[in-house]
């Protein structure tokens, strides 16, 4: 595991507790299939991307610490730069992870940590799952860690990309069955990308149906 100071570990745990309380109070957040989270070792988490809330939503769903990537332009804004540095975020360039980001991402995955990526590359414009970009496949293969698909629904209703601030909404997060390194080795890139896409979309459809039922029932 990556060595971190006690203050950084406590800070991450504090933020997770605070955001879980906020998530329950304002978004009635529910998380499904937590039992699929690997209890140890590295894992690459790939999620659909609905809003600026998504890194927080996935992070609060996991009891293990996540590593995040952040566009290098975000490091220019002082308050946000302090926050993402405090969380050990990995900077990426506008075109993708880049060589430096790839090396650091691999280092953390091979050290037994979990890394979160949004392979759509941008937030959805309609709440549906967009096309996945294949850049994460090389990272998944080279790290030789499980690949865990995640789906989010409701965050788009709270904070679509054209709104300045989030609103109150019901949000669900679901985990799909991970792909092991052995399973990934049996698929070429085209079929691996299609399988990850299928698992995210299937999970998204399930949690969306459940979320809409709960809204209709007033739960």
Secondary structure, 3 states (H helix, E strand, C coil): CCCCCHHHHHHHHHHHHHHHHHHHHHHCCEEECHHHCCCCCCEEEEECCCCCCHHHHHHHHCCCCEEEEEEHHHHHCHHHHHHHHHCCCEEEECCECHHHHHHHHHHHHHCCCEEEECCCCCCCCCCCCCCCCCCHHHHHHHHCCEEEEEEEECHHHHCCCCCCCCCCCCCEEEECCCECHHHHHCCCHHHHHHHHHHHHHHHHHHHHHHHHHHHHHCC
